[in-house]
Amino acid sequence: MDLHSGLPFWIVKNEFFDLYHPLQENYKTDVAIIGSGITGALVAHELCEAGISCTIFDKRTIATGSSAASTAQLQYEIDTPLSKLIHIVPEKIAVDAYFNCLEAITTIENVFKKTKLDADFTRVPTVFLASNKQGVELLEKEYEIRKDVGLPINFLDAKQLKEYQNIDGIAALQNDTSAQMDAYKAAINLLKYHQSKNQLKIYTHTKIEKIQESKNGYELLTEHNHTVSCKYVIIANGFEAGQFLPKKVMNLLSTYAIASAPVDKNMVWPHQSLIWETAEPYLYMRTTKDNRLIVGGEDEDFQDPVKRDHLLREKVKILERKFKNIYPNIDFVTEMAWCGTFSSTNDGLPYIGPWKKGEKKLFALGYGGNGITFSMVAAEILKNIILDKKDNRLETFGFDRPSKK
Ligand SMILES: Cc1cc2nc3c(=O)[nH]c(=O)nc-3n(C[C@H](O)[C@H](O)[C@H](O)COP(=O)(O)OP(=O)(O)OC[C@H]3O[C@@H](n4cnc5c(N)ncnc54)[C@H](O)[C@@H]3O)c2cc1C
């Protein structure tokens, strides 16, 4: 699968961590992790910290899948608004999912504080704009339910929105609990860190073709016919996980993003907020450390990379125009543009854990707009499964979570 194309900002900004190191013999490890993106890196981090021996296999150069294309906004707000999610899954699951995301942002922050690794992690507020009158109704419902359950949230009317965010809009929700990072840098630095401490082995350019059960766990077969024997296998291969799933659980979409040339510091919008909106598909915006502005959205309901790439120029123009509608006075000059594969699930929640209870083939699939916070949750849950510790979050994110539909 072609996960992205164009020029993702993060690949230009960072070094290429191309440890060209394909597996060239049969191999044995306690835990095999398939995928070296932000999910595989966070899983490896949690396992290494717990003293669990593990090895990562990736068919590409390290972390150059979706994580290199990600705009990496970390929010507790899931793509499915809480007021809608409670009608799709039981209310407890919906509310827990929101709180788990909220907590995951701090957990990610702590991972990088503790290891002293740079991931461009910065705390920023979120502003969720009403795109129209229906959007205001949605925000009112969201405000009530989030306030009721104790999630941090403020309602801004048009005047307050202008004062706080310098946007001429109708209304918005605001909270101070979000963050942004560089997911590519984060993954690379985490992997290098554990590799340098001899806690982690990494094999690149090693595609896992098959996973077979064996007497003591699993045997993985690589593209070049080497075998990997392991007790546990963790599938952290993102949007390509369909290969290992018995049934389709996600819809693949295409999405677009543009990054501006750096703007004068005084031109950056107030608070460097993450900004998104109620329209579907939604537009979203963030800033970078070097005062670039990133705008993304314009999702399309298909995954065909040729069709997706063909639309890139047109999508750049649309994203630029939509940005101008929000901030007419900021001079946005597009310097990089890219498109990528993205995915959604029916309830907006990810899939974490075994397909069947008790299996040692574990999935870490952070699907949806909160992919990275879900990756953090997955890393903790899977570590607990391996350590044989109960983790109630499996009831929220497991394959057998209940649905109301
Ligand atoms: C444009 C865009 C914007 C986004 N914005 C946000 C955002 O603001 N906030 C947010 O939280 N999320 C966002 N996401 C989603 C987020 O980026 C993803 O959820 C996250 O990067 C997924 O990480 P991953 O490690 O699971 O997958 P990946 O980074 O794709 O890593 C999976 C790895 O598995 C490897 N692999 C696949 N199959 C095999 C195999 N058979 N054998 C060996 N290796 C294999 C791949 O080569 C790849 O390196 C965005 C995504 C895109 C594309």
The ligand as an SDF file (V2000), in Angstrom:
LIG
                    3D

 53 58  0  0  0  0  0  0  0  0999 V2000
   -2.1470   13.4550    6.9750 C   0  0  0  0  0  0  0  0  0  0  0  0
   -2.3900   12.7670    8.2830 C   0  0  0  0  0  0  0  0  0  0  0  0
   -2.6900   13.5270    9.3920 C   0  0  0  0  0  0  0  0  0  0  0  0
   -2.8960   12.9080   10.6440 C   0  0  0  0  0  0  0  0  0  0  0  0
   -3.1120   13.6890   11.7230 N   0  0  0  0  0  0  0  0  0  0  0  0
   -3.1900   13.1330   12.9360 C   0  0  0  0  0  0  0  0  0  0  0  0
   -3.2990   13.9530   14.0960 C   0  0  0  0  0  0  0  0  0  0  0  0
   -3.3370   15.1770   14.0050 O   0  0  0  0  0  0  0  0  0  0  0  0
   -3.3410   13.3410   15.3080 N   0  0  0  0  0  0  0  0  0  0  0  0
   -3.2890   11.9880   15.4420 C   0  0  0  0  0  0  0  0  0  0  0  0
   -3.3210   11.4930   16.5710 O   0  0  0  0  0  0  0  0  0  0  0  0
   -3.2120   11.1880   14.3580 N   0  0  0  0  0  0  0  0  0  0  0  0
   -3.1540   11.7220   13.1180 C   0  0  0  0  0  0  0  0  0  0  0  0
   -3.0420   10.9420   12.0220 N   0  0  0  0  0  0  0  0  0  0  0  0
   -3.0490    9.4950   12.2140 C   0  0  0  0  0  0  0  0  0  0  0  0
   -1.7140    9.0420   12.7340 C   0  0  0  0  0  0  0  0  0  0  0  0
   -0.6910    9.6250   11.9800 O   0  0  0  0  0  0  0  0  0  0  0  0
   -1.6280    7.5430   12.6510 C   0  0  0  0  0  0  0  0  0  0  0  0
   -2.6280    7.0000   13.4920 O   0  0  0  0  0  0  0  0  0  0  0  0
   -0.2800    7.0450   13.1210 C   0  0  0  0  0  0  0  0  0  0  0  0
    0.7870    7.6720   12.4690 O   0  0  0  0  0  0  0  0  0  0  0  0
   -0.2120    5.5620   12.8620 C   0  0  0  0  0  0  0  0  0  0  0  0
    1.0200    5.1190   13.3190 O   0  0  0  0  0  0  0  0  0  0  0  0
    1.3940    3.6110   13.1550 P   0  0  0  0  0  0  0  0  0  0  0  0
    2.7250    3.4460   13.7630 O   0  0  0  0  0  0  0  0  0  0  0  0
    0.2750    2.7780   13.6650 O   0  0  0  0  0  0  0  0  0  0  0  0
    1.4330    3.3920   11.5700 O   0  0  0  0  0  0  0  0  0  0  0  0
    2.6250    3.7180   10.5590 P   0  0  0  0  0  0  0  0  0  0  0  0
    3.3290    4.9570   10.9000 O   0  0  0  0  0  0  0  0  0  0  0  0
    2.0730    3.5850    9.1870 O   0  0  0  0  0  0  0  0  0  0  0  0
    3.6320    2.5270   10.8340 O   0  0  0  0  0  0  0  0  0  0  0  0
    3.3380    1.2060   10.4600 C   0  0  0  0  0  0  0  0  0  0  0  0
    4.5880    0.5810    9.9330 C   0  0  0  0  0  0  0  0  0  0  0  0
    4.3200   -0.7950    9.6580 O   0  0  0  0  0  0  0  0  0  0  0  0
    5.0940   -1.1740    8.5490 C   0  0  0  0  0  0  0  0  0  0  0  0
    4.5010   -2.3750    7.9480 N   0  0  0  0  0  0  0  0  0  0  0  0
    3.2790   -2.4960    7.3800 C   0  0  0  0  0  0  0  0  0  0  0  0
    3.0460   -3.7620    7.0080 N   0  0  0  0  0  0  0  0  0  0  0  0
    4.1680   -4.4700    7.3160 C   0  0  0  0  0  0  0  0  0  0  0  0
    4.5570   -5.8320    7.1620 C   0  0  0  0  0  0  0  0  0  0  0  0
    3.7240   -6.7300    6.6160 N   0  0  0  0  0  0  0  0  0  0  0  0
    5.7860   -6.2040    7.5920 N   0  0  0  0  0  0  0  0  0  0  0  0
    6.6310   -5.3030    8.1390 C   0  0  0  0  0  0  0  0  0  0  0  0
    6.3150   -3.9920    8.3130 N   0  0  0  0  0  0  0  0  0  0  0  0
    5.0960   -3.5830    7.9140 C   0  0  0  0  0  0  0  0  0  0  0  0
    5.0580    0.0300    7.6400 C   0  0  0  0  0  0  0  0  0  0  0  0
    6.1540    0.0500    6.7450 O   0  0  0  0  0  0  0  0  0  0  0  0
    5.0830    1.1950    8.6130 C   0  0  0  0  0  0  0  0  0  0  0  0
    6.3660    1.7420    8.8050 O   0  0  0  0  0  0  0  0  0  0  0  0
   -2.8240   11.5040   10.7550 C   0  0  0  0  0  0  0  0  0  0  0  0
   -2.5230   10.7420    9.6340 C   0  0  0  0  0  0  0  0  0  0  0  0
   -2.3020   11.3430    8.4090 C   0  0  0  0  0  0  0  0  0  0  0  0
   -1.9440   10.5030    7.2240 C   0  0  0  0  0  0  0  0  0  0  0  0
  1  2  1  0
  2  3  1  0
  2 52  2  0
  3  4  2  0
  4  5  1  0
  4 50  1  0
  5  6  2  0
  6  7  1  0
  6 13  1  0
  7  8  2  0
  7  9  1  0
  9 10  1  0
 10 11  2  0
 10 12  1  0
 12 13  2  0
 13 14  1  0
 14 15  1  0
 14 50  1  0
 15 16  1  0
 16 17  1  0
 16 18  1  0
 18 19  1  0
 18 20  1  0
 20 21  1  0
 20 22  1  0
 22 23  1  0
 23 24  1  0
 24 25  2  0
 24 26  1  0
 24 27  1  0
 27 28  1  0
 28 29  2  0
 28 30  1  0
 28 31  1  0
 31 32  1  0
 32 33  1  0
 33 34  1  0
 33 48  1  0
 34 35  1  0
 35 36  1  0
 35 46  1  0
 36 37  1  0
 36 45  1  0
 37 38  2  0
 38 39  1  0
 39 40  1  0
 39 45  2  0
 40 41  1  0
 40 42  2  0
 42 43  1  0
 43 44  2  0
 44 45  1  0
 46 47  1  0
 46 48  1  0
 48 49  1  0
 50 51  2  0
 51 52  1  0
 52 53  1  0
M  END
$$$$
